[in-house]
Amino acid sequence: MAMSSNLGKSHPWFEICHSRPTSKYQVFIFPSAGTAGPYYRDWDKDFPEYEFSIIVYPGRATRFGDKVITDIKEYINQLNTGLLPFITKPCIFIGHSLGSVISFALAKHMIDTKTKNHLLKLLVEMGRGPPHLQDPDIPYEQMNDKQLIEHLKEIADPSAREIYNYPDYMQMILPMLRGDSKVGNELLENIPINLPIIVYGGEKEKNVDEEFLNRWKELTTKHDLFHVRMFPGNHNFQSECQTQLQIINGSWHFYANLLFIDQPIGTGFSYANRNHFIKELDVVAEHFLNFLDRYVEIFPEFHEEDIYLAGESFGGQYIPYIAKVIVEKRSLLKLHGLLIGAGWIDPISLYNSYLPYAIANNLVKNNSELYTNITRLVALCQDILSKQYSYKWKDFTESVHNAFQAFNSKPSIDLLPDLLGQIPILFYNGEYDLVCNHLAAENMLDNMTWNGESAGYIRYARNLTYILFFNAGHMVPYDQARRSQAMLYQFIQLNLSYPNNQIGTNRKSNYAISIVFTVIVSIIVFIGVIWLFILKQQQCVRITSVYCPNLFRSRQQSTTYSPFKIMNDEFVTFEDDVLA
């Protein structure tokens, strides 16, 4: 059935903001009480890969003549026939206030009845606590007209408060609002669903604080994917702050084709039967290689482009394994480098680094009672581990995580020496990351060996770069977006000789620049293009400062570079005149 944008004739239950038959996802927005959500219509402008549709409740907008629904079961019955047949591809439900109750109830109905539940990938709920708990606000049906109007003015977008001063308009919408409130205050069962939930709230909303919003976690089994974020504003923060949203200037996609992969299978939006979940890293690598080969086959225009594998945290295990299988199988893919941020590469170094890192950052005082307790427990754990008693440790209950045990996979650090002989590798860490901290990374580099020799004495080490970012934690590209962007551009030898304001105005030039035709794999590439020369047998290092565009300049110290040698040597620190 063709989906026309003619709301009234084709599908009265929803309005398509902009018809996109080739979109990969459908997004259905369930507005709050008393509104048809007009401010959502502009959301699709920034997300061309999604088709946005706004749910239109009876009794308003183009359905003004329809009877207002006052029962959640009736909503589900009508949406079952009025909306679900139009879900034809992976979809996301976004609900605000009343919309949170309706969207969750509909999602649970889809899962319970197995009605296109495989297409529903995510719930985003805003401005209301979980529907199995009583809303702390007084129900609208218990307020008189004056109280309700004052309440509406308090939670409204400041630019829209004037409309509540018109008595005729208020007498028209107050019955609708009280009917919506009755639905929104119906308590649902406290039965979690197997679907990720993300929750947003307004920092100034009195009765719906972050602690209350966190109770949504009780309604999902996907605890590791659950997230709450607070935005500036009140109940209608999504309309108040939307003018403040902007593209991150430090995004990595401006001059490169950026592709995110949900893997291993079962992760994110990828899906598979439970008995197909991956258990070992070498299988991950084979699957990933097959994906890349197939991707280039489908999109042959990318065949001639250089490929860089980038990731963070446990990606420090995935990436070396994937790179190894690409190199060994002589794939047609042009792999030219690896970027690993805060990598979980050498678990032994990481575990041994936690206490020294805590002391160095004044989290634990040396020889304090806490220090003594920690060292005592460490000794106890080491004694237990030395007995080789086998016990299955559990972090999350997620099926993918449980299936991926990697009992037979070597730590990826064992793969690095051979990889460094063929491609450049860049490691970077944030100074405030505790979980995958820089002390562990430095200790790992200090103790790596090739053929039994210390890495510090191997001249071939010039294919490896290590970078420490100041004022950054585990997610360096988020904490220091523009500086990490500079790191990427310098690593792939990108020419930034023209200003950033040409982005989007000359697509052909941007596309040409995004293709890196050659990479000289015999050099160490640092942010700022720093060349390391071996001057003495002890691997002395000479530092050459380079030009950096004003785009990345700052008054604050940004990045520390360490040569791949002995980590006790002094760090080489660059001020804002080189890179920021």
Long-range contacts (C-beta under 8 A, 24 or more apart in sequence): 1-85, 3-86, 7-56, 7-62, 8-62, 11-82, 11-83, 11-86, 12-56, 12-62, 12-63, 12-66, 12-82, 13-55, 13-56, 13-78, 13-79, 13-82, 13-83, 14-53, 14-54, 14-55, 14-56, 14-83, 14-86, 15-53, 15-54, 15-56, 15-62, 16-51, 16-52, 16-53, 17-41, 17-43, 17-44, 17-51, 17-52, 17-53, 17-54, 18-44, 18-51, 18-52, 19-51, 20-44, 20-48, 20-50, 20-51, 23-48, 23-49, 23-50, 23-51, 23-89, 24-49, 24-50, 24-89, 24-90, 25-49, 25-50, 25-51, 25-89, 25-90, 25-91, 25-92, 25-121, 26-50, 26-51, 26-53, 26-87, 26-88, 26-89, 26-90, 26-91, 26-92, 27-51, 27-52, 27-53, 27-91, 27-92, 27-94, 28-53, 28-54, 28-55, 28-83, 28-87, 28-91, 28-92, 28-93, 28-94, 28-103, 29-53, 29-54, 29-55, 29-94, 29-95, 29-96, 29-99, 30-55, 30-93, 30-94, 30-95, 30-96, 30-98, 30-99, 30-100, 30-102, 30-103, 31-55, 31-57, 31-96, 31-98, 31-99, 32-96, 32-97, 32-98, 32-99, 32-127, 32-235, 32-236, 33-97, 33-98, 33-140, 33-176, 33-177, 33-180, 33-181, 33-184, 34-60, 34-152, 34-173, 34-176, 34-177, 34-180, 35-60, 36-60, 36-61, 36-62, 37-96, 39-157, 39-238, 39-239, 39-242, 42-242, 43-242, 46-245, 50-92, 55-83, 55-99, 55-102, 57-180, 59-176, 59-179, 60-173, 60-176, 68-175, 68-176, 68-179, 68-180, 69-179, 69-183, 70-179, 70-182, 70-183, 71-182, 71-183, 71-186, 72-101, 72-102, 72-105, 72-183, 72-186, 72-188, 75-102, 75-105, 75-106, 75-183, 76-105, 76-106, 76-109, 79-106, 80-109, 80-115, 84-110, 84-115, 84-116, 87-116, 87-119, 87-120, 88-119, 89-119, 90-119, 90-121, 90-269, 91-119, 91-120, 91-121, 92-120, 92-121, 92-122, 92-123, 92-124, 93-120, 93-122, 93-123, 93-124, 94-124, 94-125, 94-126, 95-123, 95-124, 95-125, 95-126, 95-128, 96-125, 96-126, 96-127, 96-128, 96-238, 97-126, 97-127, 97-128, 97-184, 97-235, 98-128, 98-180, 98-181, 98-183, 98-184, 99-126, 100-125, 100-126, 100-127, 100-128, 100-131, 101-128, 101-131, 101-183, 101-184, 101-186, 101-188, 102-183, 104-130, 104-131, 104-188, 104-193, 104-219, 105-131, 105-188, 107-193, 107-195, 108-188, 108-191, 108-193, 111-193, 111-194, 111-195, 118-271, 120-195, 121-195, 121-196, 121-269, 122-195, 122-196, 122-197, 122-198, 123-195, 123-196, 123-197, 123-198, 123-220, 124-197, 124-198, 124-199, 124-200, 125-197, 125-198, 125-199, 125-200, 125-216, 126-199, 126-200, 126-201, 126-237, 126-238, 127-200, 127-201, 127-202, 127-205, 127-208, 127-235, 127-236, 127-237, 127-238, 128-184, 128-208, 129-208, 129-212, 129-213, 129-215, 129-216, 130-215, 130-216, 130-218, 130-219, 131-186, 131-187, 131-188, 131-219, 132-187, 132-188, 132-189, 132-190, 132-218, 132-219, 133-187, 133-212, 133-215, 134-185, 134-187, 135-184, 135-185, 135-207, 136-207, 136-208, 136-212, 137-207, 139-181, 139-182, 139-185, 140-177, 140-178, 140-180, 140-181, 141-178, 141-181, 141-182, 145-170, 145-174, 148-174, 148-177, 148-178, 152-177, 154-234, 155-205, 155-234, 155-235, 155-236, 156-235, 156-236, 157-236, 157-239, 157-240, 158-240, 190-218, 190-219, 191-219, 192-218, 192-219, 192-220, 192-221, 193-219, 193-220, 193-221, 194-220, 194-221, 194-222, 195-220, 195-222, 196-220, 196-222, 196-225, 196-226, 197-222, 197-225, 197-226, 198-225, 198-226, 198-227, 198-228, 198-229, 199-226, 199-227, 199-228, 199-229, 200-228, 200-229, 200-230, 200-231, 200-237, 200-238, 201-228, 201-229, 201-230, 201-231, 201-237, 202-230, 202-231, 202-232, 202-233, 202-234, 202-235, 202-236, 202-237, 202-240, 203-230, 203-231, 203-232, 203-233, 203-237, 204-232, 204-233, 204-234, 204-237, 205-234, 205-235, 205-237, 208-235, 221-397, 222-398, 223-396, 223-397, 224-396, 224-398, 224-401, 248-481, 249-481, 249-482, 249-485, 249-500, 250-477, 250-480, 250-481, 250-482, 250-483, 250-484, 250-485, 251-481, 251-485, 252-310, 252-477, 252-484, 252-485, 252-488, 254-485, 254-500, 254-503, 254-510, 255-489, 255-494, 255-496, 255-510, 255-513, 255-514, 256-488, 256-492, 256-494, 256-514, 257-302, 257-305, 257-514, 259-295, 261-288, 261-291, 263-287, 263-288, 263-291, 263-318, 264-400, 264-404, 265-400, 266-399, 266-400, 266-403, 267-400, 274-399, 274-403, 277-399, 277-400, 277-403, 277-404, 278-403, 278-404, 279-403, 279-404, 279-405, 279-406, 279-407, 280-406, 280-407, 280-408, 280-409, 281-317, 281-318, 281-321, 281-406, 281-409, 281-412, 282-321, 282-325, 282-409, 284-318, 284-321, 284-322, 285-318, 285-321, 285-322, 285-324, 285-325, 286-325, 288-318, 288-322, 288-325, 289-322, 289-325, 289-326, 289-329, 289-331, 292-326, 292-331, 292-333, 293-331, 293-332, 293-333, 296-332, 296-333, 303-332, 304-334, 304-515, 305-334, 305-514, 305-515, 305-516, 306-334, 306-336, 306-492, 306-515, 306-516, 306-517, 306-519, 307-333, 307-334, 307-335, 307-336, 308-335, 308-336, 308-337, 308-338, 308-339, 308-491, 308-492, 309-335, 309-337, 309-338, 309-339, 310-338, 310-339, 310-340, 310-341, 310-488, 311-339, 311-340, 311-341, 311-343, 312-340, 312-341, 312-342, 312-343, 312-474, 312-475, 312-476, 313-341, 313-342, 313-343, 313-344, 313-435, 313-436, 313-474, 314-344, 315-340, 315-341, 315-343, 315-344, 316-340, 316-342, 316-343, 316-344, 316-345, 316-412, 316-436, 317-344, 317-345, 317-406, 317-409, 317-411, 317-412, 318-412, 319-343, 319-412, 320-345, 320-412, 320-413, 320-415, 320-416, 320-419, 321-409, 321-412, 321-415, 323-415, 323-419, 323-423, 324-415, 324-418, 324-419, 327-418, 327-419, 327-422, 327-423, 335-423, 336-423, 336-424, 336-492, 336-516, 336-519, 336-521, 337-423, 337-424, 337-425, 337-426, 337-491, 337-492, 337-519, 337-525, 338-419, 338-423, 338-424, 338-425, 338-426, 339-426, 339-428, 339-487, 339-488, 339-491, 340-425, 340-426, 340-427, 340-428, 341-427, 341-428, 341-429, 341-476, 341-477, 341-484, 342-428, 342-429, 342-430, 342-433, 342-435, 342-436, 342-474, 342-475, 342-476, 343-427, 343-436, 343-441, 344-436, 345-411, 345-412, 345-413, 345-416, 345-441, 345-444, 346-411, 346-413, 346-440, 346-444, 347-411, 348-411, 349-440, 349-441, 349-443, 349-444, 349-447, 350-435, 350-436, 350-437, 350-440, 352-440, 352-443, 353-437, 353-439, 353-440, 353-443, 354-434, 354-437, 356-439, 357-434, 357-437, 357-439, 357-440, 358-434, 360-439, 361-432, 413-444, 413-448, 416-448, 417-448, 417-449, 417-450, 420-460, 420-461, 420-463, 420-464, 421-460, 421-463, 422-521, 423-463, 423-521, 424-463, 424-464, 424-465, 424-491, 424-519, 424-521, 424-523, 424-524, 424-525, 425-463, 425-464, 425-465, 426-464, 426-465, 426-466, 426-467, 426-487, 426-491, 426-525, 427-464, 427-465, 427-466, 427-467, 428-466, 428-467, 428-468, 428-469, 428-476, 428-484, 428-487, 429-467, 429-468, 429-469, 429-476, 430-468, 430-469, 430-471, 430-472, 430-473, 430-474, 430-475, 430-476, 430-479, 430-480, 431-468, 431-469, 431-470, 431-471, 431-472, 431-560, 432-471, 432-472, 432-473, 433-472, 433-473, 433-474, 435-474, 436-474, 438-468, 441-466, 442-466, 442-562, 442-567, 443-567, 445-562, 445-564, 445-567, 446-566, 446-567, 446-568, 455-564, 456-539, 456-564, 456-565, 456-566, 457-539, 459-534, 459-539, 461-539, 461-564, 461-565, 462-522, 462-523, 462-524, 462-532, 462-534, 462-564, 463-521, 463-522, 463-523, 463-524, 464-524, 464-564, 465-491, 465-524, 465-525, 465-526, 465-561, 465-564, 466-561, 466-562, 466-563, 466-564, 467-526, 467-527, 467-559, 467-560, 467-561, 467-562, 468-559, 468-560, 468-561, 468-562, 468-571, 469-558, 469-559, 469-560, 470-556, 470-557, 470-558, 470-559, 470-560, 471-556, 471-558, 480-558, 482-551, 482-552, 483-527, 483-552, 483-558, 483-559, 483-579, 483-580, 485-552, 486-527, 486-528, 486-548, 486-552, 486-579, 487-527, 487-559, 490-525, 490-526, 490-527, 490-528, 490-529, 491-525, 491-527, 492-516, 492-519, 493-519, 493-520, 493-525, 493-529, 496-549, 496-551, 499-549, 499-551, 500-551, 524-564, 526-561, 527-559, 527-561, 527-579, 528-574, 528-578, 528-579, 530-561, 532-563, 539-563, 539-565, 541-565, 541-572, 543-572, 545-574, 545-577, 545-578, 546-578, 548-578, 548-579, 548-580, 552-579, 552-580, 553-577, 553-580, 554-580, 555-580, 556-580
